[in-house]
Amino acid sequence: MTEFWDIAPFSWQGVLTCAACGWLLGLERQLRGKPVGIRTAILIVLGTYVFMRLATSLSDNSLDHARVLGQIVTGVGFLGAGVMMSRDGQIQGVTSAAVVWLMAGLGMIIAFDYGRQALLLCGFVLFVLVGLDKVESTFSALRRGVHRKWESSRKKPEIPDQHG
């Protein structure tokens, strides 16, 4: 029965670490109403872990590993680009795209058995996303230009009265 649960070359510890990092970052994004939520985040971290771990198990050549790593970085860059959009002349979703890119990095770190380091980096990313948001909200000088909060800068259009 234990053979059934063996997922070599992957590990359950790696899979659970991927799920934890993805859940934490996805929860932060989802609570803010951003395009990348919990499920997507877990799948990005886990997907990069799977591809990188598979590459390391198929070849002992570190150049092969570097090629796969480079392809993941490029491919996930396109995935992140899909998160960005333009609204009223301002580009939105850049932070979410950067988080997607970083999630892939976490998956690769976990694939090389640096799970503890991945969890620590995940905590630091959460600090950047939550803590620096609080700093930006505190100091008005940090809320200029593109860093102005969308909701506060948008004026509701006046609807003319139907009677005149």
C-alpha positions in Angstrom: 0.0 0.0 0.0 2.9 2.4 0.7 4.0 2.0 -3.0 0.7 3.6 -4.0 1.5 6.8 -2.1 5.1 7.0 -3.4 5.2 9.9 -5.9 8.9 9.8 -6.6 10.7 11.7 -8.1 8.4 14.2 -6.3 7.9 14.3 -2.6 4.8 14.9 -0.4 6.8 17.4 1.6 7.6 19.3 -1.6 3.9 19.2 -2.7 2.7 20.4 0.7 5.3 23.1 0.7 4.1 24.2 -2.7 0.5 24.2 -1.5 1.4 26.2 1.6 3.2 28.9 -0.4 0.5 29.0 -3.0 -2.2 29.1 -0.4 -0.7 32.0 1.5 0.1 34.1 -1.6 -3.2 33.2 -3.3 -5.2 34.1 -0.1 -3.6 37.5 0.0 -4.4 38.1 -3.7 -7.9 36.8 -3.4 -8.8 38.8 -0.3 -7.8 41.9 -2.2 -9.9 40.9 -5.2 -6.9 40.4 -7.5 -7.0 38.1 -10.5 -4.7 35.4 -9.0 -6.5 33.6 -6.2 -5.8 30.6 -4.0 -6.3 27.8 -6.6 -4.3 29.5 -9.3 -1.5 30.3 -6.9 -1.2 26.7 -5.7 -1.2 25.4 -9.3 1.5 27.9 -10.4 3.8 26.9 -7.5 3.1 23.2 -7.9 3.4 23.3 -11.6 6.8 24.8 -11.6 7.8 22.4 -8.9 6.7 19.4 -11.0 8.4 20.6 -14.2 11.7 21.4 -12.5 11.7 18.2 -10.4 10.9 16.1 -13.4 13.8 17.8 -15.3 16.2 17.1 -12.5 15.1 13.4 -12.3 15.5 12.9 -16.1 19.0 14.2 -16.4 22.1 14.7 -14.3 23.3 17.5 -16.6 23.0 20.8 -14.8 22.8 22.5 -18.3 19.6 20.7 -18.9 18.3 21.9 -15.6 19.2 25.5 -16.5 17.4 25.2 -19.8 14.2 24.0 -18.2 14.5 26.7 -15.5 14.9 29.4 -18.3 11.9 28.0 -20.2 9.8 28.1 -17.0 10.8 31.7 -16.4 9.9 32.7 -19.9 6.6 30.8 -20.0 5.5 32.1 -16.7 6.3 35.6 -17.8 3.7 35.2 -20.5 1.2 33.9 -18.0 1.9 36.9 -15.8 1.4 39.2 -18.9 -2.1 37.8 -19.2 -2.9 39.2 -15.7 -2.0 42.8 -16.7 -4.5 45.0 -18.5 -5.0 48.7 -19.3 -7.9 50.7 -17.9 -8.4 54.4 -18.6 -4.7 54.7 -19.7 -3.3 53.1 -16.7 -1.8 49.6 -16.6 -3.1 47.4 -13.8 -2.1 44.0 -12.6 1.6 44.5 -12.6 2.0 43.5 -9.0 -0.1 40.4 -9.6 2.0 39.6 -12.6 5.2 39.9 -10.5 3.6 37.7 -7.8 2.9 35.0 -10.5 6.5 35.2 -11.6 7.7 34.9 -8.0 5.4 31.9 -7.4 7.1 30.1 -10.2 10.4 30.9 -8.5 9.2 29.4 -5.3 8.2 26.3 -7.1 11.6 25.9 -8.5 13.3 26.6 -5.2 11.1 23.8 -3.6 12.1 21.5 -6.5 15.7 21.8 -5.5 14.8 20.9 -1.9 15.0 24.4 -0.4 11.5 24.2 1.1 12.3 26.0 4.3 13.9 28.8 2.3 10.8 29.0 0.1 8.6 29.4 3.1 10.8 32.1 4.5 10.8 33.9 1.1 7.0 33.5 0.9 6.7 35.2 4.3 8.9 38.1 3.0 6.7 38.4 -0.1 3.6 38.6 2.1 5.4 41.4 4.1 6.1 43.3 0.9 2.5 42.9 -0.3 0.7 43.7 3.0 3.2 45.7 5.0 4.3 48.0 2.2 0.6 48.6 1.3 0.1 49.9 4.8 3.1 52.2 4.4 1.8 53.5 1.1 -1.6 54.2 2.6 0.0 56.1 5.5 2.1 58.5 3.5 0.3 60.5 0.9 3.5 61.2 -1.1 3.6 57.5 -1.9 0.1 57.6 -3.5 0.9 59.8 -6.5 0.7 59.0 -10.2 0.2 55.3 -11.0 0.3 54.5 -7.2 -2.9 56.4 -6.6 -5.7 54.1 -5.3 -8.0 53.4 -8.2 -11.2 53.5 -6.2 -10.4 56.9 -4.6 -9.3 58.5 -7.9 -12.3 57.5 -9.9 -15.2 59.9 -10.0 -18.7 58.6 -10.5 -20.3 59.9 -13.6 -23.2 62.1 -13.2 -26.4 60.7 -14.7 -28.6 63.4 -16.2 -32.2 63.6 -15.0 -34.6 62.1 -17.5 -36.9 65.1 -17.1 -34.6 67.8 -18.2 
